[in-house]
């Protein structure tokens, strides 16, 4: 008898080893559980739990099938071998909301309410699992974010900047400036008049602009300084600042928080703090003029970024790196185009859209961009039209050559429709926002992700500042965006099965973008627009939307967690394809994932689906044709 019992307990332990959440425990921990369980057999058609009745047990299906019905008799779900049911009543302490009936002869492992409480109190893995798909995907996302390997990529400029930079006035003599720099053992001074930053002077300026030109030591700083220097935000990531300095040939940059100078960053500080291969690789772009060489640098940098995934760096940080690489490539190509064509006849900005604009590029991202021209642009002047058409064609086609494919929808600056003045863009936005249907809705959602990369980027900032308030007040636009967000359904079947494509080139795969990452992006964009928020990235939009009340804090966090996991699966999939010399795409084969990853994938899709369903309570989705 004892021997038979021992065999039975061993069999149960083996079964639990392949069943979540017990599979997450150690062998020793799991061995303590079988003696605490009982077994129950139910013939086909037996009602295990009735809606409205008290229930004091959690059931695990060891064999058979169980259907879950609501009080009206509507079939909601089907539980298979290894699935659990009945635990929601133990967590809530309320009568069951559902009826569970055996579809065929079934055998269950039964956890009593006392044992259930004990297991939840003892093992955080079990407590997390029974907390629901939201809690499970949150735990996974938290683990993905917490890797130590990515700390260097999270460092922000404000953490390294000299907090109290030494300053002088524009009337200071170069003799006094040199003495001050020697005394303080620094290589630059910020030039400040009446509290306002007006310039910067460096030891290189003293050599090149004073000594080399034979100027006297009594020359004022105003005559040799670099006026109105570029400044950066303390929130900028260090690797982004390093790329910017490498591209522009700067060794010093003031840090400005929007109101005042808060510090100074020096290239040497960045080099000592940052050892990020892709950043070093991309920094060499500033010295490349041959398109083939630029393509090689970009390819090498992307390959290095891909390897960061293997080191445990988060999907968010990898996407930022990929975006920074693409930004650097765009700026270099714009510079080369200007060198060939000459100075632009009027100010302009080269802007990026979509995932590039949001800072969320993957290894399969194509290009989406536009030109924003100053209102001084004269369409009747052939020289104006010819210059910007040539510049846009050169940049877009060279981007294609260096690994950023042309947009299938032709949303590129090379298309005359995406090359307009600030006023024309403002009129176009107004039309898209006030009459959001068909192509207008597609264009509107893409251009809400606009970001200036090269040229006079203030033109882009001014344009966004003008249309964001208009969009905030367009309830019709909100409803259309909500409908579109809900339409992108996750590939999740009625019984939480993953829905795969049946045939064609992508048979037995699912599109992780269509109803996964893209759905979250769409919802986050909606939340930001409805609250009149300026944020661009999906994660920032979710956080800001929660703060503004356009989405609950819990809902925003759940979506952010799901987004992080889905992006991680997406990037790892694309990295495997790139390593195999295949064209990266978004079609993931679940069989390439572990059983645990597949379960997490279902959890993430479940979170997305729940949030989509909740949109109908706030926006008139069903009433729209």
C-alpha positions in Angstrom: 0.0 0.0 0.0 2.8 2.4 1.0 4.7 1.5 -2.1 1.7 2.2 -4.4 1.2 5.5 -2.6 4.8 6.4 -3.2 4.6 5.6 -6.9 1.4 7.6 -7.2 3.0 10.6 -5.5 6.0 10.3 -7.8 3.7 10.3 -10.8 1.9 13.4 -9.5 5.2 15.2 -8.9 6.3 14.3 -12.5 2.9 15.7 -13.8 3.4 18.9 -11.8 6.9 19.3 -13.2 5.3 20.0 -16.6 2.4 22.1 -15.3 2.6 25.7 -14.4 3.1 27.2 -11.9 4.6 24.2 -10.2 7.1 23.8 -13.0 8.8 27.0 -11.8 9.6 25.4 -8.4 12.7 23.5 -7.6 12.5 19.7 -7.5 12.7 19.8 -3.7 10.0 22.4 -3.4 7.7 20.5 -5.8 8.2 17.2 -3.9 6.4 18.7 -0.9 3.1 19.3 -2.8 1.7 16.0 -3.9 0.9 14.8 -0.3 -1.2 17.9 0.1 -3.5 17.1 -2.8 -6.4 14.8 -3.3 -7.8 13.3 -6.5 -11.3 13.4 -7.9 -12.9 11.5 -10.8 -15.8 12.9 -12.8 -17.8 11.2 -15.5 -18.7 13.0 -18.7 -21.5 15.5 -18.1 -20.8 15.9 -14.4 -21.2 19.4 -13.1 -18.1 20.2 -11.0 -18.9 23.7 -9.9 -22.3 25.5 -10.3 -22.6 29.3 -11.0 -23.8 31.0 -7.8 -22.6 28.2 -5.5 -19.8 28.3 -3.0 -16.6 26.6 -4.0 -13.7 25.7 -1.7 -11.4 23.9 -4.1 -9.0 24.6 -7.0 -8.9 21.9 -9.7 -6.1 20.9 -12.0 -7.1 18.8 -15.0 -4.9 15.7 -15.1 -6.9 14.0 -17.9 -10.1 14.9 -19.7 -11.8 18.2 -20.6 -13.9 20.8 -18.7 -16.2 23.5 -20.3 -16.8 26.8 -18.5 -20.2 28.5 -18.9 -21.7 31.8 -17.7 -25.0 31.8 -15.8 -26.9 32.1 -19.1 -25.3 28.9 -20.4 -23.0 30.6 -22.9 -19.7 28.6 -23.4 -16.8 30.8 -22.4 -13.8 28.6 -22.2 -12.5 25.0 -22.3 -9.9 23.7 -19.9 -7.6 21.0 -21.1 -4.9 18.8 -19.4 -2.7 20.9 -17.1 -5.3 23.8 -17.0 -6.7 25.0 -13.7 -10.3 26.1 -12.7 -12.1 27.1 -9.6 -9.3 29.2 -8.2 -11.1 32.6 -8.8 -13.6 31.9 -6.1 -10.8 31.0 -3.6 -9.2 34.4 -4.4 -12.4 36.4 -4.2 -14.2 34.6 -1.4 -17.4 35.0 -3.4 -19.7 32.4 -5.0 -18.6 31.1 -8.4 -19.5 33.2 -11.4 -19.3 30.2 -13.7 -20.5 26.7 -14.1 -17.8 24.1 -14.9 -18.8 20.8 -16.5 -16.8 17.7 -17.5 -17.0 17.3 -21.3 -15.5 13.8 -21.1 -14.5 11.4 -18.3 -12.0 13.4 -16.4 -9.5 13.2 -13.5 -8.6 16.2 -11.4 -5.9 17.0 -8.8 -7.8 18.9 -6.1 -6.3 21.7 -3.9 -8.4 22.6 -0.9 -8.8 26.2 0.2 -6.5 25.7 3.2 -3.7 24.2 1.0 -4.3 26.8 -1.7 -3.7 29.6 0.9 -0.6 27.8 2.2 0.9 27.4 -1.3 0.2 31.0 -2.2 1.8 32.2 1.0 4.8 29.9 0.6 5.7 30.2 -3.1 5.7 33.6 -4.9 5.6 31.7 -8.2 2.3 30.2 -7.3 0.9 33.4 -5.9 1.9 35.2 -9.1 0.3 32.6 -11.4 -3.1 32.6 -9.7 -3.0 36.4 -9.6 -4.0 36.2 -13.3 -2.5 36.8 -16.7 -1.9 40.5 -15.8 0.3 39.5 -12.8 2.1 36.8 -14.7 3.0 39.0 -17.7 4.0 41.8 -15.2 6.5 39.4 -13.5 8.0 38.4 -16.9 8.2 42.0 -18.1 9.9 43.0 -14.8 12.5 40.3 -15.2 13.2 41.4 -18.8 13.7 45.0 -17.6 15.9 44.2 -14.6 19.0 42.7 -16.4 22.3 44.2 -15.1 23.8 43.9 -18.6 21.8 46.9 -19.8 22.7 49.3 -17.0 25.2 51.2 -19.2 22.4 51.8 -21.8 20.1 53.3 -19.2 22.5 56.0 -18.0 21.3 59.5 -18.6 23.3 62.6 -19.3 22.2 64.2 -16.0 23.9 61.5 -14.1 27.4 62.2 -15.7 27.2 66.0 -16.3 29.3 68.4 -14.3 26.7 69.8 -12.0 28.2 73.3 -11.6 29.9 74.2 -14.8 32.4 77.1 -14.7 31.2 80.2 -16.6 32.4 83.6 -17.8 30.8 86.5 -19.6 31.2 87.5 -23.2 33.3 90.5 -22.1 35.8 88.3 -20.3 39.2 88.5 -22.1 40.8 85.4 -23.5 43.7 85.9 -21.0 41.2 85.7 -18.1 39.4 82.8 -19.7 42.6 80.8 -20.2 43.7 81.6 -16.6 40.3 80.4 -15.3 40.4 77.2 -17.3 44.0 76.5 -16.0 43.0 77.2 -12.4 40.0 75.0 -12.5 41.7 72.3 -14.7 38.9 72.3 -17.3 38.9 72.5 -21.0 35.9 74.7 -21.6 33.8 77.6 -20.2 30.1 78.4 -20.7 29.6 82.0 -21.7 26.6 83.5 -19.7 25.3 87.1 -19.9 22.6 88.2 -17.5 21.8 84.5 -16.7 21.3 83.5 -20.3 23.7 81.1 -22.1 25.1 82.9 -25.1 28.1 80.8 -26.1 30.9 78.4 -25.2 34.6 78.7 -25.5 37.0 75.7 -25.4 40.8 75.2 -25.3 40.6 74.3 -29.0 39.0 77.7 -29.6 41.9 79.4 -27.9 44.4 77.6 -30.1 42.5 77.9 -33.4 40.8 81.3 -33.1 43.3 83.2 -30.9 46.8 81.9 -31.1 46.7 80.7 -34.7 45.3 84.0 -35.9 47.6 86.1 -33.9 44.9 87.8 -31.8 46.0 89.5 -28.5 45.3 88.2 -25.0 42.9 91.1 -24.5 40.5 89.9 -27.1 37.1 89.4 -25.6 35.5 86.0 -25.5 32.6 87.3 -27.5 34.9 87.6 -30.6 36.1 83.9 -30.5 33.4 81.9 -28.8 30.9 79.6 -30.5 27.6 81.5 -30.1 24.3 79.9 -29.3 25.7 76.4 -28.7 23.6 73.3 -29.1 22.3 72.1 -25.7 21.0 68.7 -24.7 18.5 67.6 -22.1 19.6 65.9 -18.8 17.1 63.1 -19.7 19.0 62.2 -22.9 20.6 58.8 -22.8 24.4 58.9 -22.7 24.8 56.8 -25.9 22.5 59.2 -27.8 24.7 62.2 -26.6 27.8 60.4 -27.6 26.5 59.7 -31.1 25.4 63.4 -31.4 28.8 64.6 -30.4 30.6 62.2 -32.7 28.5 63.3 -35.7 28.9 67.0 -35.0 32.6 66.8 -34.0 31.8 68.3 -30.5 33.8 67.6 -27.4 31.6 69.6 -25.0 27.9 70.1 -24.7 25.9 72.2 -22.2 23.1 70.5 -20.5 19.9 72.5 -20.4 16.6 71.5 -18.6 14.5 73.9 -20.6 14.8 76.8 -18.2 18.5 77.0 -17.4 21.9 75.4 -17.8 22.3 72.6 -15.3 25.6 71.1 -16.3 28.2 70.3 -18.9 29.0 67.0 -20.6 32.5 66.2 -22.0 33.2 63.5 -24.6 35.9 62.1 -22.3 33.4 61.4 -19.6 31.2 59.6 -22.0 34.0 57.5 -23.3 35.0 56.4 -19.8 31.4 55.5 -18.9 30.1 54.0 -22.1 31.6 50.9 -23.8 28.8 50.2 -26.3 30.0 48.7 -29.5 27.2 49.9 -31.7 27.7 53.4 -30.5 31.4 53.3 -31.3 30.7 51.7 -34.7 28.1 54.3 -35.7 30.2 57.2 -34.5 32.5 56.5 -37.5 29.7 57.5 -39.9 30.8 61.1 -39.5 33.9 60.2 -41.5 32.2 58.1 -44.3 31.1 59.5 -47.6 30.8 56.3 -49.7 27.3 54.7 -49.5 28.8 51.2 -49.5 30.9 52.1 -46.5 27.9 53.6 -44.7 26.0 50.5 -45.4 28.7 48.4 -43.9 28.9 50.5 -40.8 25.1 50.4 -40.4 25.0 46.6 -40.9 27.8 46.0 -38.4 26.1 48.2 -35.9 22.8 46.5 -36.3 24.5 43.1 -35.9 26.2 44.2 -32.7 22.8 45.5 -31.4 21.3 42.1 -32.2 23.9 40.4 -30.0 22.9 42.6 -27.1 19.7 40.6 -27.0 21.8 37.5 -26.2 23.4 39.4 -23.3 20.0 40.1 -21.7 19.5 43.7 -22.8 15.8 44.7 -22.8 13.8 45.1 -26.0 13.2 48.8 -25.1 16.9 49.5 -25.0 17.7 47.5 -28.1 15.0 49.5 -30.0 16.5 52.8 -28.8 19.9 51.7 -30.0 18.5 50.7 -33.4 16.7 54.0 -33.6 19.8 56.0 -32.7 21.7 54.1 -35.4 19.0 55.0 -37.9 19.0 58.6 -36.8 22.8 58.8 -37.3 22.5 57.3 -40.8 19.7 59.7 -41.8 21.7 62.7 -40.6 24.8 61.6 -42.5 22.9 61.0 -45.7 21.2 64.4 -45.4 24.6 66.0 -44.9 26.0 64.2 -48.0 23.0 65.3 -50.0 23.5 69.0 -48.9 27.2 68.8 -49.7 26.3 67.7 -53.3 23.4 70.0 -53.8 24.7 73.0 -51.9 23.0 75.0 -49.1 19.2 74.6 -49.0 17.3 77.6 -50.5 15.0 77.8 -47.4 15.0 76.2 -44.0 13.6 72.6 -43.8 13.5 69.6 -41.5 13.9 65.9 -42.4 11.4 64.1 -40.2 10.9 60.4 -39.4 7.5 58.8 -38.7 6.1 55.5 -37.4 8.3 53.2 -35.3 11.3 55.4 -36.2 9.6 58.5 -34.9 8.6 56.7 -31.7 12.1 55.4 -31.1 10.9 51.8 -31.4 12.6 50.4 -34.4 13.2 46.7 -34.9 15.3 44.7 -37.2 12.5 44.6 -39.8 11.6 48.3 -39.8 11.3 50.1 -43.1 11.5 53.8 -43.6 8.7 56.3 -43.1 9.7 60.0 -43.5 8.8 63.4 -44.7 10.1 66.9 -45.4 8.8 69.9 -43.5 9.6 73.0 -45.5 9.7 76.6 -44.2 6.8 78.8 -45.4 9.4 80.7 -47.3 9.4 77.8 -49.8 8.2 79.0 -53.2 6.6 76.1 -55.2 6.7 78.3 -58.4 10.5 78.6 -58.1 12.0 75.7 -60.1 15.2 75.9 -58.0 13.3 75.4 -54.8 11.3 72.4 -56.1 14.3 70.8 -57.8 16.5 71.1 -54.7 14.2 69.4 -52.3 13.0 66.8 -54.7 16.7 65.9 -55.4 17.5 65.9 -51.6 14.5 63.7 -50.7 15.2 61.2 -53.6 18.9 60.9 -52.6 18.2 60.4 -48.9 15.3 57.9 -49.3 17.0 55.8 -52.0 20.3 55.8 -50.1 18.5 54.7 -47.0 17.2 51.8 -49.0 20.7 50.9 -50.1 22.1 50.9 -46.5 19.4 48.6 -45.2 16.2 50.6 -44.5 13.7 49.4 -47.2 11.4 51.8 -49.0 8.0 52.2 -47.5 5.5 49.9 -49.3 2.8 52.7 -48.9 5.2 55.3 -50.3 5.1 57.4 -47.1 8.4 59.0 -47.8 9.9 62.4 -48.5 10.6 61.2 -52.1 6.8 61.3 -52.6 5.8 64.9 -53.4 2.7 64.4 -51.2 5.0 64.1 -48.1 7.1 67.2 -49.0 5.1 70.3 -47.9 5.5 73.6 -46.1 4.6 74.0 -42.5 1.3 75.7 -43.5 0.4 73.0 -46.0 1.1 70.3 -43.4 -1.0 72.1 -40.8 -3.9 72.2 -43.3 -3.4 68.5 -44.1 -3.4 67.6 -40.4 -6.6 69.6 -39.9 -8.3 67.7 -42.7 -7.2 64.4 -41.4 -8.2 65.2 -37.8 -11.6 66.6 -38.6 -12.5 64.1 -41.3 -10.8 60.9 -40.2 -11.8 58.2 -42.6 -10.0 56.0 -45.1 -6.5 57.2 -46.0 -7.0 60.2 -43.8 -7.1 58.1 -40.7 -4.0 56.1 -41.8 -2.0 59.3 -42.5 -3.1 60.9 -39.2 -2.0 58.0 -37.0 1.3 57.8 -38.7 2.1 61.5 -38.5 1.2 61.7 -34.8 4.6 59.9 -34.4 6.6 62.6 -36.3 10.0 63.6 -35.0 12.6 65.9 -36.5 16.0 64.3 -37.1 17.9 66.6 -39.4 17.8 70.2 -40.5 15.7 72.8 -38.6 13.9 70.4 -36.3 12.1 73.3 -34.6 9.8 73.3 -37.7 8.6 69.9 -36.6 8.2 70.9 -33.0 6.1 73.9 -34.0 3.9 71.8 -36.3 3.2 69.2 -33.5 2.5 72.0 -31.0 -0.2 73.3 -33.4 -2.1 70.1 -34.2 -2.0 68.3 -30.8 -4.6 70.6 -29.2 -6.9 70.3 -32.2 -6.7 66.5 -32.1 -7.4 66.5 -28.4 -10.8 68.1 -29.0 -11.8 65.9 -31.9 -14.0 63.2 -30.3 -14.7 61.8 -33.8 -11.0 61.2 -34.3 -10.8 59.5 -30.9 -13.7 57.2 -31.8 -12.1 56.2 -35.1 -8.8 55.5 -33.5 -10.5 53.4 -30.8 -12.3 51.4 -33.5 -9.0 50.8 -35.3 -7.3 49.8 -32.0 -10.0 47.3 -31.3 -10.0 46.0 -34.8 -6.4 44.8 -34.5 -7.4 41.6 -32.6 -4.7 39.4 -31.1 -4.2 36.0 -32.7 -5.9 34.3 -29.8 -8.7 31.8 -30.2 -11.9 31.3 -28.2 -10.2 28.8 -25.9 -7.0 30.9 -25.5 -5.3 28.9 -28.3 -2.9 30.7 -30.5 -4.4 31.2 -34.0 -1.9 30.4 -36.7 -1.9 31.0 -40.4 -3.0 27.9 -42.3 -1.0 28.2 -45.5 1.3 30.2 -47.7 4.8 31.4 -46.9 3.9 31.9 -43.2 2.0 28.8 -42.4 2.0 27.7 -38.7 3.1 31.2 -37.6 1.3 34.2 -36.1 1.8 37.9 -36.8 3.1 39.2 -33.5 2.8 42.8 -34.7 -0.7 42.9 -36.2 -2.7 42.2 -33.1 0.1 42.4 -30.6 2.6 45.3 -30.6 0.7 47.3 -33.2 -2.5 47.1 -31.1 -0.7 48.4 -28.0 0.9 51.2 -30.1 -2.5 52.2 -31.4 -4.1 52.3 -27.9 -1.2 54.3 -26.4 -1.4 56.8 -29.3 -5.1 57.2 -28.6 -4.6 57.8 -24.9 -2.0 60.4 -25.7 -4.1 62.2 -28.3 -7.2 62.2 -26.1 -5.3 63.9 -23.3 -3.4 66.3 -25.6 0.0 64.8 -24.6 3.2 65.4 -26.5 4.9 62.1 -25.8 6.0 59.9 -28.7 7.1 56.5 -27.5 4.5 53.9 -26.6 5.8 53.4 -23.1 5.9 57.2 -22.4 2.4 57.6 -23.8 1.0 54.9 -21.6 2.6 56.4 -18.5 1.6 59.9 -19.3 -1.9 58.8 -20.3 -2.3 57.2 -16.9 -1.2 60.4 -15.2 -3.7 62.4 -17.3 -6.6 60.0 -16.7 -7.1 58.9 -20.3 -6.4 55.3 -19.2 -6.3 53.7 -15.7 -2.9 53.3 -14.1 -3.5 49.5 -13.9 -4.5 49.3 -17.5 -1.5 51.4 -18.6 0.9 49.2 -16.6 -0.7 46.0 -17.9 -0.3 47.2 -21.5 3.3 48.3 -20.9 4.1 44.8 -19.5 2.5 43.0 -22.4 4.2 45.4 -24.9 7.7 44.7 -23.3 7.2 40.9 -23.6 5.8 41.0 -27.1 8.7 43.3 -28.3 11.2 40.9 -26.7 9.7 37.9 -28.6 9.6 39.9 -31.8 13.2 41.1 -31.6 14.6 37.7 -30.6 12.7 36.2 -33.6 14.2 38.8 -35.9 17.6 38.4 -34.5 17.5 34.6 -35.2 16.4 35.4 -38.8 19.2 37.9 -39.3 21.8 35.5 -37.9 20.5 32.9 -40.4 20.8 35.5 -43.3 17.0 35.6 -43.6 14.9 38.7 -44.1 13.6 39.7 -40.7 9.8 39.8 -40.3 7.0 39.6 -37.7 5.8 36.1 -38.3 6.7 34.0 -35.2 6.3 30.2 -35.1 5.1 29.3 -31.6 6.8 26.0 -31.9 10.1 27.9 -31.8 9.2 29.1 -28.3 9.3 27.1 -25.1 6.1 26.0 -23.5 6.5 28.7 -20.9 7.1 31.4 -23.5 3.9 30.2 -25.3 2.0 30.6 -22.1 3.4 34.1 -21.6 2.5 34.9 -25.2 -1.1 33.9 -24.5 -1.1 36.0 -21.3 0.2 39.0 -23.2 -2.4 38.7 -26.0 -5.0 38.2 -23.3 -4.1 41.5 -21.7 -4.3 43.3 -25.1 -7.7 41.7 -25.8 -9.1 42.8 -22.5 -8.0 46.4 -22.9 -9.4 46.4 -26.5 -12.7 45.3 -25.1 -12.7 48.0 -22.5 -12.4 50.7 -25.2 -16.1 50.2 -26.1 -17.1 51.4 -22.7 -15.5 54.8 -23.3 -15.7 55.3 -27.1 -18.8 54.8 -29.4 -17.1 52.0 -31.3 -20.2 49.9 -31.9 -22.3 52.8 -33.2 -19.8 53.6 -35.9 -20.3 52.3 -39.4 
